[in-house]
C-alpha cells in the first residue's frame, strides 16, 4: 500500500507540473527493468571497493605535510569521514525515496527536468565515470610498468587491457561481476590487514630515517583546506550506491543501511591505516615521504615490503575499477531508456541481468580516454584534471536536488529522511562547492577539454530534440 501511495503521489505531481516528467514516468514502465539480485553485503562490497582504492597509499603524506601534528592529522581524517557520512545520508534519502538504476540522473531529472538530466548523463558517459575508469586503470598501468615494462606506452597498454577485461567480466553477468568484486575486496582487505599489522608489529619508530620537522599548521591556514581536499578525494565514490538502489533485494529501504555501514567501515579502515603510518614514520616522516605505504613496508620488511605494496596498490586499483565499471553503465542505461537517440543503450539483458550495450559504450569511451591520456605527461594527472571539476559540480547539484524535491514532492513517502534537515544537507552542499572551487584552482588543460565536451552535450541535446519529442518515448 505504501508503494502504491508513493507512485500515485508521484504521478499526480508529474501530471500537474510537466509533460516531460509524465513521459519520463510512463516510459519507465515500458522498458526492461533490472532484477533485485543484490544483497546488503553485495552493495557494501561494491561501495567499499570503489572508495578504498589507491588514494589511501598516496594522499596521507600530502595531508601530513599540510597539518604538521598527529592530532590535527587524525582530526582531518575524522572530519572527512563525518562529511562523507552526511553526504551518504543525503544520498540515502534520495535513493530510498526514488530507487532507480539511473541514480543521480534520476534525482536530477525529477528536480531540474529533462534537459539538465541529459547534461548530467552526457557528462557521466563522456567525462565523469569513463574518466574515473581511465584514471584507475592508469594507476594499474603505472605500477605494472614498474614491475614489468612492455615499452614506451606500457602504462596505457596495461590500462587498456584492464578496461577491456573487466568490462567483459561485467557483461558476462551481474553475479560474475559481484563475485569478482567480492574476491578482489577480500584480497584487498587481507593486504591492508598485513600492512597494518606488519607496520605495528615488525617496525618501530626508531628504525625510521631522520627527517626535517614540518611546521604545524594552524586552524585557519589554507593548508588545512588542502588537507581536507585530499581526505575527501580519498573518500570519494560512496555516491555510486544510488545506481544500484533498484537492484537491491528486499527493496530500497536497505540502501540507508548500506551507505551508513559502508562509510563507517571505510572511516575505520582509513583511521587504522593512518595510525600504522604514524607509528612507523611519525608525522614528520609521513610529510617527507613520496610513497608513505612503500616507506612503511620498507622499514618493516626491506625491499620485499616495497614490492608487496606495489602489488597491493594494483589490487586496490583493480577493485575500484571493477566497481566503477559495474555502477557506471547504469547511467548509460537510463540515458538510453529516456532518449530515443541513445535507445540502443536502454536495453537490459535479462539472461545476464546487465545493461550489455551500456557497458560496451562505457568501455569504448574509457579506452578512447586512455589513448588520449597516453600522449600526456601523466595519464593519471590528465584524468584528474579532466574529471574533478565536473564531478564536484554535479555532486553539488544532487545535494541541491534534495532541497528541491522536499519542496516539490512533499507527499511522497520517504523511508529514510536526513536527520537535522536542512543543516546537514547544507553542510554537504557547502563542502561540494568548496571542492569544486579547489579543483578549478589547480585545473589543467584537461579541465578545459571536459568543459568543451560538456558544451558539446548541450548542442547535441538541442539536435536530439529536433529529431524526436519526449512523447515518442510512449510509443
C-alpha positions in Angstrom: 0.0 0.0 0.0 2.9 2.4 0.8 4.5 1.8 -2.6 1.2 2.4 -4.3 0.7 5.6 -2.5 4.2 6.7 -3.3 3.7 6.1 -7.1 0.2 7.7 -7.0 1.6 10.9 -5.4 4.4 10.9 -7.9 2.1 10.6 -11.0 -0.2 13.3 -9.6 2.7 15.7 -9.2 4.1 15.0 -12.6 0.7 15.4 -14.3 0.3 18.8 -12.7 3.8 20.1 -13.4 5.4 18.7 -16.6 4.6 16.9 -19.8 8.3 15.8 -19.9 8.1 14.4 -16.4 4.9 12.5 -17.3 6.6 11.0 -20.4 9.5 10.0 -18.2 7.4 8.2 -15.6 5.2 6.5 -18.2 8.2 5.4 -20.4 9.9 3.9 -17.4 7.1 1.4 -17.1 7.6 0.2 -20.7 11.3 -0.8 -20.7 13.2 -3.8 -19.4 13.9 -3.3 -15.7 16.7 -4.8 -13.6 16.1 -7.7 -11.2 16.5 -7.3 -7.5 19.5 -9.6 -7.1 21.9 -7.6 -4.9 22.1 -8.3 -1.1 23.2 -5.8 1.5 26.6 -7.5 1.5 26.9 -7.2 -2.3 26.2 -3.5 -2.1 28.6 -2.8 0.7 31.3 -4.7 -1.1 30.7 -2.6 -4.2 30.9 0.7 -2.3 33.9 -0.2 -0.2 35.6 -1.5 -3.3 35.1 1.8 -5.1 36.2 4.1 -2.2 39.1 2.2 -0.7 41.4 2.5 -3.7 44.9 3.6 -4.4 44.4 7.0 -2.8 45.0 5.8 0.8 48.5 4.8 -0.3 49.4 8.3 -1.5 47.3 11.1 0.0 48.2 10.6 3.7 51.7 12.1 3.1 50.1 15.2 1.5 47.7 15.5 4.4 50.6 15.2 6.9 52.6 17.9 5.2 49.6 20.3 5.5 48.7 19.5 9.1 52.1 19.2 10.9 50.8 17.4 14.1 49.4 13.9 14.6 46.4 15.3 16.5 45.4 17.6 13.6 46.2 14.9 11.1 43.8 12.4 12.6 41.2 15.1 13.2 41.2 15.9 9.5 40.6 12.3 8.6 37.8 12.0 11.1 36.2 15.2 9.7 36.4 13.7 6.2 34.5 10.7 7.5 31.8 12.8 9.1 31.3 14.9 5.9 31.2 11.7 3.8 28.6 10.3 6.3 26.5 13.4 5.9 26.7 13.1 2.1 25.8 9.4 2.3 22.7 10.2 4.4 21.6 12.7 1.7 22.0 10.1 -1.0 20.3 7.5 1.2 17.2 9.7 1.3 17.2 10.2 -2.4 17.9 6.5 -3.2 15.3 5.1 -0.8 12.6 7.6 -2.0 13.3 7.3 -5.7 15.1 4.0 -6.3 16.3 3.8 -9.9 19.3 2.4 -11.8 19.9 6.0 -13.0 21.0 7.1 -9.6 21.9 10.8 -9.7 20.4 11.1 -13.2 17.0 10.1 -11.9 17.2 12.5 -9.0 18.3 15.4 -11.2 15.6 14.6 -13.7 12.9 14.9 -11.0 14.4 18.0 -9.5 15.5 20.0 -12.5 13.9 18.5 -15.6 14.9 16.5 -18.7 17.4 19.0 -20.1 19.6 19.1 -17.0 19.4 15.3 -16.5 20.5 14.8 -20.1 23.5 17.1 -19.5 24.5 15.0 -16.4 24.1 11.7 -18.2 26.2 13.0 -21.1 28.9 14.2 -18.7 28.9 10.9 -16.8 29.1 8.9 -20.1 31.9 11.0 -21.6 33.7 12.6 -18.7 33.0 11.6 -15.1 32.6 7.9 -15.0 34.7 7.0 -18.0 37.4 9.4 -16.9 37.4 7.8 -13.5 37.7 4.3 -15.0 40.6 5.5 -17.2 42.2 7.2 -14.1 42.1 4.0 -12.1 43.3 1.9 -15.0 46.3 4.2 -15.4 47.2 3.5 -11.7 47.3 -0.2 -12.5 49.3 0.5 -15.6 51.8 2.7 -13.9 52.5 0.1 -11.1 52.5 -2.8 -13.5 55.0 -1.0 -15.7 57.3 -0.6 -12.6 57.2 -4.4 -12.2 57.5 -5.2 -15.9 57.6 -2.6 -18.6 56.5 -3.5 -22.1 57.6 -0.4 -24.0 57.2 3.4 -24.1 53.4 3.1 -23.9 53.5 0.3 -21.3 51.1 2.1 -18.8 48.5 2.8 -21.5 48.6 -0.8 -22.8 48.1 -2.3 -19.3 45.4 0.3 -18.6 43.5 -0.6 -21.8 43.8 -4.3 -21.1 42.3 -3.8 -17.6 39.3 -1.9 -19.0 38.6 -4.4 -21.7 38.9 -7.4 -19.3 36.8 -6.0 -16.5 34.1 -4.8 -19.0 33.9 -8.3 -20.4 33.6 -9.7 -16.9 30.7 -7.4 -16.1 29.0 -8.2 -19.4 29.0 -11.9 -18.6 26.6 -11.3 -15.8 25.8 -9.4 -12.6 26.6 -12.4 -10.5 30.0 -12.8 -12.1 30.7 -9.1 -11.7 29.8 -9.1 -8.0 31.6 -12.4 -7.4 34.7 -10.8 -8.9 34.3 -7.8 -6.7 33.9 -9.9 -3.5 37.1 -11.8 -4.4 39.1 -8.6 -5.1 37.8 -6.9 -2.0 38.7 -9.9 0.2 42.2 -10.0 -1.2 42.5 -6.2 -0.7 41.3 -6.5 3.0 43.9 -9.2 3.6 46.6 -7.0 2.1 45.5 -4.0 4.2 45.5 -6.1 7.3 49.0 -7.3 6.6 50.0 -3.6 6.1 48.6 -2.5 9.4 49.9 -5.5 11.4 53.3 -5.5 9.8 53.7 -1.8 10.3 52.8 -2.0 14.0 54.5 -5.4 15.0 57.6 -5.5 12.8 58.7 -1.9 12.7 59.5 0.7 15.4 59.7 4.4 15.2 63.4 4.3 16.0 64.0 2.5 12.6 62.7 5.4 10.6 65.1 7.8 8.8 65.6 11.2 10.3 63.6 13.9 8.6 63.3 17.6 8.8 60.4 18.6 11.1 57.5 20.3 9.5 55.8 23.4 10.7 52.4 22.8 12.4 49.5 24.4 10.6 47.0 26.5 12.5 43.3 26.0 12.2 42.8 28.9 9.8 45.7 28.1 7.5 44.9 27.4 3.8 47.0 24.3 4.3 44.1 22.8 6.3 41.9 23.3 3.2 44.3 21.4 1.0 44.4 18.6 3.6 40.6 18.3 3.7 40.5 18.2 -0.2 42.9 15.3 -0.2 40.9 13.5 2.5 37.6 13.9 0.8 39.0 12.9 -2.5 40.2 9.7 -0.8 36.7 9.1 0.5 35.2 9.7 -3.0 33.0 7.1 -4.6 30.3 6.4 -2.0 27.7 8.2 -4.1 27.8 5.2 -6.5 25.3 3.4 -4.2 22.5 5.4 -5.8 23.0 3.5 -9.1 22.3 0.1 -7.6 19.3 1.0 -5.4 16.8 -0.6 -7.8 18.7 -3.8 -7.8 18.6 -4.3 -4.0 16.9 -7.4 -2.7 14.2 -6.5 -0.2 13.6 -3.1 -1.6 15.3 0.3 -1.4 14.8 0.7 2.3 18.1 -1.2 2.9 20.0 1.4 1.0 20.3 3.7 4.0 21.8 0.8 6.0 24.2 0.0 3.1 25.5 3.6 2.8 25.9 4.2 6.6 27.6 0.9 7.2 29.9 1.4 4.2 31.1 4.9 5.3 31.6 3.8 8.9 33.6 0.8 7.8 35.7 2.9 5.4 36.4 5.5 8.1 37.5 2.8 10.4 39.9 1.3 7.8 41.4 4.7 7.0 42.0 5.6 10.6 43.7 2.2 11.3 45.9 2.5 8.2 46.9 6.1 9.2 47.7 5.0 12.8 50.0 2.4 11.4 51.7 5.0 9.2 52.1 7.4 12.2 53.5 4.6 14.4 56.3 3.7 11.9 57.2 7.1 10.3 55.8 9.7 12.6 54.1 12.8 11.3 57.4 14.3 10.1 58.4 11.2 8.3 55.0 11.0 6.6 55.2 14.6 5.5 58.6 14.0 3.8 57.6 10.7 2.2 56.7 10.4 -1.5 55.2 7.0 -1.1 54.2 6.6 2.5 52.9 3.0 2.3 56.1 1.9 0.5 58.3 3.5 3.1 56.4 1.9 5.9 56.8 -1.6 4.4 60.4 -0.9 3.5 61.1 -0.1 7.2 59.3 -3.2 8.3 60.4 -5.8 5.6 63.0 -4.2 3.4 62.7 -4.3 -0.4 60.3 -7.2 -0.3 57.9 -4.9 1.5 58.1 -2.3 -1.3 57.2 -5.0 -3.9 54.3 -6.1 -1.7 52.9 -2.6 -1.6 53.2 -2.2 -5.3 51.0 -5.4 -5.7 48.6 -4.1 -3.1 48.1 -0.8 -4.9 47.5 -2.7 -8.2 44.9 -4.8 -6.4 43.2 -1.8 -4.8 43.0 0.0 -8.2 41.6 -3.2 -9.9 39.0 -3.4 -7.2 37.9 0.2 -7.7 38.0 -0.1 -11.5 35.7 -3.1 -11.4 33.2 -1.5 -9.1 33.2 1.7 -11.1 32.5 -0.2 -14.3 29.7 -2.0 -12.6 27.9 1.1 -11.4 28.8 3.4 -14.3 26.9 1.7 -17.0 23.6 2.1 -15.1 23.5 5.8 -16.1 24.1 4.9 -19.7 21.1 2.6 -19.5 18.9 5.3 -18.1 20.1 7.7 -20.8 19.1 5.1 -23.5 15.8 4.5 -21.8 14.7 8.1 -21.9 16.2 9.5 -25.1 15.5 7.8 -28.5 18.8 8.8 -30.0 20.5 6.6 -27.3 17.9 3.9 -27.2 20.4 1.1 -28.0 21.8 1.6 -24.5 18.4 1.3 -22.9 18.1 -2.5 -23.2 18.6 -4.6 -20.1 19.7 -8.2 -20.9 17.5 -10.4 -18.8 19.7 -13.5 -19.1 22.7 -11.8 -17.5 20.8 -9.1 -15.6 23.2 -6.4 -17.1 22.9 -3.5 -19.5 25.3 -5.0 -22.1 25.2 -2.2 -24.6 25.6 0.4 -22.0 28.7 -1.4 -20.7 30.1 -1.7 -24.2 29.7 2.1 -24.8 31.3 2.8 -21.5 34.2 0.5 -22.2 34.8 2.1 -25.6 34.8 5.7 -24.3 37.1 4.8 -21.4 39.5 3.1 -23.8 39.5 6.2 -26.0 40.3 8.4 -23.0 43.2 6.1 -22.2 44.5 6.6 -25.7 44.2 10.4 -25.4 45.9 10.3 -21.9 48.8 8.2 -23.2 50.0 11.3 -25.1 50.0 13.4 -21.9 53.0 13.7 -19.5 51.0 11.8 -16.9 47.9 9.8 -17.9 46.7 9.7 -14.2 47.1 13.5 -13.7 45.4 14.3 -17.0 42.4 12.3 -16.0 42.2 14.0 -12.6 42.2 17.4 -14.4 39.6 16.1 -16.8 37.1 14.7 -14.3 37.3 16.6 -10.9 35.6 19.9 -11.6 32.7 18.4 -13.5 32.3 15.7 -10.9 32.0 18.1 -7.9 29.7 20.4 -9.8 27.1 17.6 -10.3 27.6 16.3 -6.8 26.6 19.8 -5.5 23.6 19.8 -7.9 22.5 16.4 -6.5 22.7 17.8 -2.9 20.6 20.7 -4.1 18.1 18.3 -5.6 17.3 17.1 -2.1 16.0 20.5 -1.1 14.1 20.9 -4.4 12.4 17.5 -4.1 11.5 18.1 -0.5 9.7 21.3 -1.7 8.2 20.0 -5.0 7.2 16.5 -3.8 6.4 16.7 -0.1 3.7 14.0 -0.2 6.0 11.3 -1.5 6.8 8.6 1.2 10.4 8.8 2.3 11.6 5.6 4.0 14.6 7.4 5.3 15.0 11.2 6.0 18.2 13.0 6.6 18.3 14.0 10.3 18.7 17.6 11.3 17.3 18.8 8.0 18.2 21.3 6.5 21.5 21.7 8.4 23.2 18.5 7.3 22.3 18.8 3.6 23.5 22.4 3.7 26.9 21.3 5.1 27.2 18.8 2.3 26.4 21.3 -0.4 28.9 23.8 1.0 31.6 21.1 1.1 30.9 20.2 -2.5 31.2 23.9 -3.6 34.5 24.2 -1.8 35.9 21.1 -3.5 34.6 22.4 -6.9 36.4 25.7 -6.3 39.6 24.0 -5.2 39.6 21.7 -8.2 39.3 24.7 -10.5 42.2 26.4 -8.8 44.5 23.5 -9.8 42.9 22.8 -13.1 45.0 21.9 -16.2 44.3 21.6 -19.9 42.2 18.5 -19.2 39.6 20.7 -17.4 39.0 22.9 -20.5 38.6 19.8 -22.6 36.0 18.5 -20.2 34.1 21.8 -20.3 34.2 21.7 -24.1 32.7 18.2 -24.1 30.0 19.3 -21.7 29.1 22.2 -24.0 29.0 19.8 -26.9 26.5 17.8 -25.0 24.3 20.9 -24.8 24.4 21.2 -28.6 23.7 17.5 -29.0 20.6 17.7 -26.8 19.2 20.5 -28.9 19.9 18.5 -32.1 18.4 15.3 -30.5 15.2 17.2 -29.5 14.6 18.2 -33.1 14.7 14.6 -34.2 12.3 13.4 -31.5 9.9 14.7 -29.0 9.5 13.3 -25.4 6.2 11.9 -26.3 7.9 9.4 -28.6 9.0 7.5 -25.5 5.4 6.5 -25.1 5.3 4.6 -28.4 
